[in-house]
Amino acid sequence: MACKMSSPALFLDRDGVIVEEKGYIVNFRDIKLIKGSANLIKKANKIGLKVFIVTNQSAIARGLLKLSTYKKISDHLEFLLKKKKAFVTKTCFSPFHIDGVVPKYSMHHPDRKPGSGMILKIANEFDLN
């Protein structure tokens, strides 16, 4: 039986890796790219890597951030990257935290890093090994 080849991929956290760490980012205007992060993603794109952002967003569980606002923040980040010709294949986020106040997100969940849930879901969806 032939071994199926998998596409290479790069997994990056958002806060402190791609954008400046500022605690809870709850407004798209607070997104500031770290110098060189877009260039790294652009280089990864050039050599054929799929690029994924996996990010914990406990501000949602804590009631500090609505899903709709998170989406605007995520869209703005992708806009800033595209302006620099850097492209993300997919962003995956975990809204969960055990200390949250929003009941549906106030729990331990395998998607929350350091758990591997988000990475495993992406690996399955994109046939990564």
ChimeraX commands (.cxc) that place a marker at each C-alpha (Angstrom):
marker #1 position 0.00,0.00,0.00 radius 0.5
marker #1 position 1.42,3.42,-0.98 radius 0.5
marker #1 position 1.97,6.01,1.71 radius 0.5
marker #1 position -0.15,9.10,1.16 radius 0.5
marker #1 position 1.90,12.32,1.18 radius 0.5
marker #1 position 0.67,15.18,3.30 radius 0.5
marker #1 position 0.93,18.88,2.56 radius 0.5
marker #1 position 3.40,20.81,4.71 radius 0.5
marker #1 position 1.93,23.38,7.06 radius 0.5
marker #1 position 2.85,26.15,9.48 radius 0.5
marker #1 position 0.79,26.69,12.65 radius 0.5
marker #1 position 1.09,30.08,14.34 radius 0.5
marker #1 position -0.46,31.63,17.41 radius 0.5
marker #1 position -1.95,35.08,16.87 radius 0.5
marker #1 position -1.15,37.16,19.94 radius 0.5
marker #1 position 2.53,37.72,20.53 radius 0.5
marker #1 position 3.50,35.89,17.33 radius 0.5
marker #1 position 1.68,37.64,14.48 radius 0.5
marker #1 position 0.23,40.64,16.32 radius 0.5
marker #1 position 1.52,42.60,19.28 radius 0.5
marker #1 position 0.52,41.17,22.64 radius 0.5
marker #1 position -1.93,43.58,24.29 radius 0.5
marker #1 position -3.91,41.45,26.67 radius 0.5
marker #1 position -7.48,41.02,25.48 radius 0.5
marker #1 position -7.89,42.46,21.99 radius 0.5
marker #1 position -11.55,43.51,21.82 radius 0.5
marker #1 position -11.41,46.04,18.98 radius 0.5
marker #1 position -10.05,45.55,15.47 radius 0.5
marker #1 position -8.18,48.87,15.76 radius 0.5
marker #1 position -5.98,47.26,18.42 radius 0.5
marker #1 position -4.49,44.81,15.89 radius 0.5
marker #1 position -0.86,45.76,15.13 radius 0.5
marker #1 position 1.36,43.37,13.21 radius 0.5
marker #1 position 4.67,42.42,14.79 radius 0.5
marker #1 position 7.50,43.53,12.54 radius 0.5
marker #1 position 8.44,40.65,10.26 radius 0.5
marker #1 position 5.38,38.47,10.95 radius 0.5
marker #1 position 3.74,39.21,7.59 radius 0.5
marker #1 position 7.06,38.60,5.85 radius 0.5
marker #1 position 7.37,35.20,7.56 radius 0.5
marker #1 position 3.88,34.22,6.37 radius 0.5
marker #1 position 4.64,35.51,2.87 radius 0.5
marker #1 position 7.82,33.39,2.75 radius 0.5
marker #1 position 5.86,30.36,3.97 radius 0.5
marker #1 position 3.31,30.99,1.19 radius 0.5
marker #1 position 6.12,31.19,-1.38 radius 0.5
marker #1 position 7.55,27.80,-0.48 radius 0.5
marker #1 position 4.12,26.16,-0.54 radius 0.5
marker #1 position 3.29,25.89,3.14 radius 0.5
marker #1 position -0.30,26.14,4.24 radius 0.5
marker #1 position -0.46,28.69,7.08 radius 0.5
marker #1 position -2.86,28.31,9.97 radius 0.5
marker #1 position -3.54,30.57,12.92 radius 0.5
marker #1 position -4.61,28.77,16.10 radius 0.5
marker #1 position -5.57,31.14,18.88 radius 0.5
marker #1 position -7.11,30.97,22.34 radius 0.5
marker #1 position -9.74,33.68,22.74 radius 0.5
marker #1 position -10.91,33.35,26.34 radius 0.5
marker #1 position -12.26,36.92,26.19 radius 0.5
marker #1 position -15.32,35.33,24.57 radius 0.5
marker #1 position -15.90,32.96,27.51 radius 0.5
marker #1 position -15.21,35.82,29.91 radius 0.5
marker #1 position -17.93,37.97,28.30 radius 0.5
marker #1 position -15.46,40.62,27.15 radius 0.5
marker #1 position -15.78,39.88,23.43 radius 0.5
marker #1 position -18.71,38.86,21.24 radius 0.5
marker #1 position -18.29,36.35,18.43 radius 0.5
marker #1 position -19.28,38.99,15.88 radius 0.5
marker #1 position -16.55,41.34,17.15 radius 0.5
marker #1 position -14.00,38.52,17.14 radius 0.5
marker #1 position -14.90,37.92,13.47 radius 0.5
marker #1 position -14.27,41.62,12.67 radius 0.5
marker #1 position -10.90,41.44,14.42 radius 0.5
marker #1 position -9.96,38.28,12.52 radius 0.5
marker #1 position -11.09,39.78,9.19 radius 0.5
marker #1 position -9.04,42.91,9.89 radius 0.5
marker #1 position -5.95,40.83,10.62 radius 0.5
marker #1 position -6.36,38.99,7.31 radius 0.5
marker #1 position -6.82,42.36,5.56 radius 0.5
marker #1 position -3.56,43.67,7.06 radius 0.5
marker #1 position -1.72,40.52,6.01 radius 0.5
marker #1 position -3.17,40.59,2.47 radius 0.5
marker #1 position -1.96,44.18,2.07 radius 0.5
marker #1 position 1.52,42.73,2.57 radius 0.5
marker #1 position 0.76,39.81,0.23 radius 0.5
marker #1 position 0.74,37.31,3.09 radius 0.5
marker #1 position -2.10,34.79,3.16 radius 0.5
marker #1 position -3.52,32.53,5.87 radius 0.5
marker #1 position -5.18,29.27,4.84 radius 0.5
marker #1 position -7.48,29.22,7.87 radius 0.5
marker #1 position -7.82,30.69,11.34 radius 0.5
marker #1 position -9.14,28.51,14.14 radius 0.5
marker #1 position -9.99,29.86,17.57 radius 0.5
marker #1 position -10.96,28.51,20.94 radius 0.5
marker #1 position -13.47,30.64,22.88 radius 0.5
marker #1 position -13.32,28.37,25.94 radius 0.5
marker #1 position -12.06,28.99,29.46 radius 0.5
marker #1 position -13.00,27.30,32.71 radius 0.5
marker #1 position -13.24,30.69,34.47 radius 0.5
marker #1 position -15.63,32.13,31.89 radius 0.5
marker #1 position -19.01,33.69,32.62 radius 0.5
marker #1 position -20.69,32.68,29.35 radius 0.5
marker #1 position -22.05,29.21,30.18 radius 0.5
marker #1 position -21.62,27.59,26.75 radius 0.5
marker #1 position -17.90,28.49,26.72 radius 0.5
marker #1 position -17.12,28.10,30.45 radius 0.5
marker #1 position -15.48,24.69,30.45 radius 0.5
marker #1 position -12.33,22.72,29.89 radius 0.5
marker #1 position -12.20,21.97,26.18 radius 0.5
marker #1 position -9.65,20.08,24.05 radius 0.5
marker #1 position -9.56,22.96,21.56 radius 0.5
marker #1 position -8.02,25.29,24.14 radius 0.5
marker #1 position -4.24,25.30,23.87 radius 0.5
marker #1 position -2.12,23.67,25.07 radius 0.5
marker #1 position -4.69,21.05,24.04 radius 0.5
marker #1 position -4.35,19.80,20.48 radius 0.5
marker #1 position -8.01,20.00,19.42 radius 0.5
marker #1 position -7.69,22.89,16.96 radius 0.5
marker #1 position -4.59,21.43,15.33 radius 0.5
marker #1 position -6.17,17.97,15.00 radius 0.5
marker #1 position -9.32,19.43,13.43 radius 0.5
marker #1 position -7.26,21.39,10.89 radius 0.5
marker #1 position -5.05,18.37,10.18 radius 0.5
marker #1 position -8.15,16.29,9.47 radius 0.5
marker #1 position -9.82,18.97,7.34 radius 0.5
marker #1 position -6.71,19.64,5.23 radius 0.5
marker #1 position -5.34,16.08,5.16 radius 0.5
marker #1 position -2.18,16.94,7.10 radius 0.5
marker #1 position -0.01,14.31,8.69 radius 0.5
marker link #1:1,2 radius 0.2
marker link #1:2,3 radius 0.2
marker link #1:3,4 radius 0.2
marker link #1:4,5 radius 0.2
marker link #1:5,6 radius 0.2
marker link #1:6,7 radius 0.2
marker link #1:7,8 radius 0.2
marker link #1:8,9 radius 0.2
marker link #1:9,10 radius 0.2
marker link #1:10,11 radius 0.2
marker link #1:11,12 radius 0.2
marker link #1:12,13 radius 0.2
marker link #1:13,14 radius 0.2
marker link #1:14,15 radius 0.2
marker link #1:15,16 radius 0.2
marker link #1:16,17 radius 0.2
marker link #1:17,18 radius 0.2
marker link #1:18,19 radius 0.2
marker link #1:19,20 radius 0.2
marker link #1:20,21 radius 0.2
marker link #1:21,22 radius 0.2
marker link #1:22,23 radius 0.2
marker link #1:23,24 radius 0.2
marker link #1:24,25 radius 0.2
marker link #1:25,26 radius 0.2
marker link #1:26,27 radius 0.2
marker link #1:27,28 radius 0.2
marker link #1:28,29 radius 0.2
marker link #1:29,30 radius 0.2
marker link #1:30,31 radius 0.2
marker link #1:31,32 radius 0.2
marker link #1:32,33 radius 0.2
marker link #1:33,34 radius 0.2
marker link #1:34,35 radius 0.2
marker link #1:35,36 radius 0.2
marker link #1:36,37 radius 0.2
marker link #1:37,38 radius 0.2
marker link #1:38,39 radius 0.2
marker link #1:39,40 radius 0.2
marker link #1:40,41 radius 0.2
marker link #1:41,42 radius 0.2
marker link #1:42,43 radius 0.2
marker link #1:43,44 radius 0.2
marker link #1:44,45 radius 0.2
marker link #1:45,46 radius 0.2
marker link #1:46,47 radius 0.2
marker link #1:47,48 radius 0.2
marker link #1:48,49 radius 0.2
marker link #1:49,50 radius 0.2
marker link #1:50,51 radius 0.2
marker link #1:51,52 radius 0.2
marker link #1:52,53 radius 0.2
marker link #1:53,54 radius 0.2
marker link #1:54,55 radius 0.2
marker link #1:55,56 radius 0.2
marker link #1:56,57 radius 0.2
marker link #1:57,58 radius 0.2
marker link #1:58,59 radius 0.2
marker link #1:59,60 radius 0.2
marker link #1:60,61 radius 0.2
marker link #1:61,62 radius 0.2
marker link #1:62,63 radius 0.2
marker link #1:63,64 radius 0.2
marker link #1:64,65 radius 0.2
marker link #1:65,66 radius 0.2
marker link #1:66,67 radius 0.2
marker link #1:67,68 radius 0.2
marker link #1:68,69 radius 0.2
marker link #1:69,70 radius 0.2
marker link #1:70,71 radius 0.2
marker link #1:71,72 radius 0.2
marker link #1:72,73 radius 0.2
marker link #1:73,74 radius 0.2
marker link #1:74,75 radius 0.2
marker link #1:75,76 radius 0.2
marker link #1:76,77 radius 0.2
marker link #1:77,78 radius 0.2
marker link #1:78,79 radius 0.2
marker link #1:79,80 radius 0.2
marker link #1:80,81 radius 0.2
marker link #1:81,82 radius 0.2
marker link #1:82,83 radius 0.2
marker link #1:83,84 radius 0.2
marker link #1:84,85 radius 0.2
marker link #1:85,86 radius 0.2
marker link #1:86,87 radius 0.2
marker link #1:87,88 radius 0.2
marker link #1:88,89 radius 0.2
marker link #1:89,90 radius 0.2
marker link #1:90,91 radius 0.2
marker link #1:91,92 radius 0.2
marker link #1:92,93 radius 0.2
marker link #1:93,94 radius 0.2
marker link #1:94,95 radius 0.2
marker link #1:95,96 radius 0.2
marker link #1:96,97 radius 0.2
marker link #1:97,98 radius 0.2
marker link #1:98,99 radius 0.2
marker link #1:99,100 radius 0.2
marker link #1:100,101 radius 0.2
marker link #1:101,102 radius 0.2
marker link #1:102,103 radius 0.2
marker link #1:103,104 radius 0.2
marker link #1:104,105 radius 0.2
marker link #1:105,106 radius 0.2
marker link #1:106,107 radius 0.2
marker link #1:107,108 radius 0.2
marker link #1:108,109 radius 0.2
marker link #1:109,110 radius 0.2
marker link #1:110,111 radius 0.2
marker link #1:111,112 radius 0.2
marker link #1:112,113 radius 0.2
marker link #1:113,114 radius 0.2
marker link #1:114,115 radius 0.2
marker link #1:115,116 radius 0.2
marker link #1:116,117 radius 0.2
marker link #1:117,118 radius 0.2
marker link #1:118,119 radius 0.2
marker link #1:119,120 radius 0.2
marker link #1:120,121 radius 0.2
marker link #1:121,122 radius 0.2
marker link #1:122,123 radius 0.2
marker link #1:123,124 radius 0.2
marker link #1:124,125 radius 0.2
marker link #1:125,126 radius 0.2
marker link #1:126,127 radius 0.2
marker link #1:127,128 radius 0.2
marker link #1:128,129 radius 0.2
view
